[in-house]
Amino acid sequence: MNEVLRQEKKFLISLEQYYRYSHHLAAVLHMDAHSCGEGYLIRSLYFDTLDDKDFEDKEDGVELRRKIRLRNYGADNDFAVLEMKQKQGAMQKKRSLRLNRDEARRLTRGDYAPLLAHEEPFATECFALMNAQCYRPRAVITYHRKAFVAKENKIRITFDHHITGSESCFDIFSPSLVENPILDPCLVVLEVKFNGFLLGYIKDMLEECNASELSVSKYCLGRAVSKHYRF
């Protein structure tokens, strides 16, 4: 089980800003080990309760809220990562557990029994929570991510683009998953993640988009059909 505690800031930027910022960042930061070209693929299956509590908490701006998702990095992956993100104010805690392909596929069908085979307390917590509150698969979100990292304060800057989603097919290992665009392809989600404080030279580079800081939820965007969500 892996655990991360950090602050996160999100911005919605244009493609022009994306290319400009990434060009500048490439001169002072290292690219994520998995990044090349326009980035790497991420596919996430989000779970929610029968009454969509996590969705509603996000929409209502509830201070204490969570998201549970199953993530892989392409249909040919032999594993997926179960993640729980919990937010309180400006801080985010993310815990994760690696599952093999068969275990992950069972979770996509709403069968959480494979979690009992893991000794980590986090696995038991997820099993109890997802069964007691009737969590079910709700939406799959796919996008490309270009990421930069700095060792100071564990800074991580990501650009997510070409975001698509589905509320009808939940097999994140499918090579032919049918999805639709859920965000204007000319827009990019910029996320800045760090511990403690953000270094001055990075703040200066991002100062232009500070006014556009907002709460962008890919999960909420992915529920556009069933929840009539409009960004």
N, C-alpha and C positions, 0 to 999 in steps of 0.2 A: 504494500500500500504506500502510495506517495502522497505527501501533503504539502500544499503551498499556501502561504498567506501573503497577500499583497494588495496594493491599491490598483484600481483600474480606471482609466478615463477613456471615453469613446467619442469619436467625431465622425460626422458624415462629410466626406470630401469628394471633389470632382476627380475625374481621371487625370486632368492636367495637374492638379495638386499631387495626386498619387505619384506620377512620374517625377515631378520636381522634388518632392520630399524624399523619395527613395533614392534619387540620384545624389542628393546631399548626404543622406544618411550612409550611403555606401562608402563615402570618403572618410567617415569617422567611426563607424561601427562595423562589427562583423556580421555577416549574414548567418542566419540560422543554418545549422549543418545540413538540414533537409531542403533548404531553399536553393533553387536554381531557376534562371529565367524569370518567369512571372510567378513562381512559387510552386507549392506542392498542394495536392488535393486533400481536402478534409471532408468527411461525411459523418454526420451526427444524427442519431435517432433520439428524439426527445420523448420522455415519458411524462405523463401527468395523471392526476386523479380523475375519477369519473365526473366530478364537477369542475374540473380544470382549475384547481386551486392555485397552482404555481403560475399559470397564465394570468389569472385575475389578480394575484398579488403583485405581479410585475406591472400590469396595467394600472393598478391603483397606487403604485409607488410605496407599497408596504416596506418598511425599513428592514425587517427580518424576513428574508425569503430564500428560496432555493430553486435549483434546477437539477434534474437528473437526466443524464444522457449516456448513450453508448456510442463511442467514436472509433472510426478506423480511418485509414489513409489510402483507400482505394479498394476496389472489389477483389483484388487478388491477395489482399492481406490475409495472413493465417491467424490473426488475432484482432481483438478490439479492446478498448479501454472503457470501463464503466466509471463515470465521473459524477460527483455531486459537488455543485458549486453553491456555497452559502454566502449571502451578502448581509452585512450589517454596516450601514452608513457608507463610508468610503472604502471599507475593507472587504476583501473577498477571500474566502477560504475554499480551496479546491482539493478534494481528496479523490484518488483514482485507484483502480484495481484492474490489472491486466487479465483478460479472459481469452481462452482459445476460441477458435472459430465455431466449434460445435456449441460451446457454452453460450457464446454471444448470440448465435442463431436462435437458441432456445429462449433467450431473453426477448428477442424480437417478436416471438410468438406469445409473450406474456407468461412464460414459464420461468420462474425465478429460483427454482430448486437447485440449479447448478451453483448458486452462491453458497450453499451449505457445505460444499466440498472444499471451501477455502477456509483456512484457519484465521485469517485476519478479522479482527472485530468489525472492521468497516464492511466486510461482506455480509456478516450477520445483521448489522444495522440496516443495510440496504434491503436484505431479504425481508426483515420484519416490517420495515416502513412501507415498502412497495406492495406487500400483501395486505397489511392492516388498512392502508388508505387506498387500496384498489388502484394502484398505478397501472396505466396501460400505454402502449405505444401511441403517439399522437402525430408526429411529423418527422420527416427526414429532411435535413438541410445539407446541401453540398456546395462547396465553394473552393476557390484557390486562395492560398495564403502566402504572402511574401513576408518574411520576418527578419528583423535585425535584433541583435543582442549586445548588451554591454555588461561586463562583470560588476561594475559599480552598482550597488543597490539592486542587483539582479534585474536590470532594466531590459524590457522586451517590447519592441514596437512591431506591430503587425498590420498588414494591409490585406483585407479580405475583399475579393472581387468575383464577379460572375457568380452571384449567389442564386441558387435554384432550390426548389423544395417540392415535397409531395406529402399529401395527407392520406394517401390511399395505399401506397406500397411501402413496407417498412423493412425490407430485406437490404441492409446496407452492404451486403456482399454481392448483390446482383449486378452483373455487368451491363444490364439493359434496363436499369431503373428509370421509369418515366417521371420526369420532373418538369416544372415550369419555372420561369424566372419569377422571383419574388421581390426583386429590387431593380430599379432602373440600372441597366448595364453601364451607364455613364457615371454611376456613383460607386464609391468605395468606402467601406467601413474601416476607419483607422482606430486601433486600440493601443493605448500606452499603459504598460503594466510595470510596476516598480515597488520596491520596499523603501520605507523611510521617506525620502524626498527625491524629486526629479532633478537631475543635474542641469546646471544653468545653460550649457551650450545646447542641450536638447530642448529645454523650454524655449529658448530663443528661436530655434528652428521651427517650433510648432506654434509660436505665438500668433501667427496669422489665423490659425483655425480655432483658437481658444473660444471665440464668440459662438462657434457652432457646436460646442460640446453638448451632447445630449445622450439620452439613454436609448441606444439602438439595440433592439433584441431580435436576433435572427430567428429565435423560436417564435416570437409573436408575429413576425413577418410571415413565417411559414404556416401560421394558422389563418391566413387571409380568407380562405374559403369558408371554413366552418365557423369562424368567429367574426366574419365580416370586418376584419382588421384593415385599417387604412393608415399608411405611414404619413 
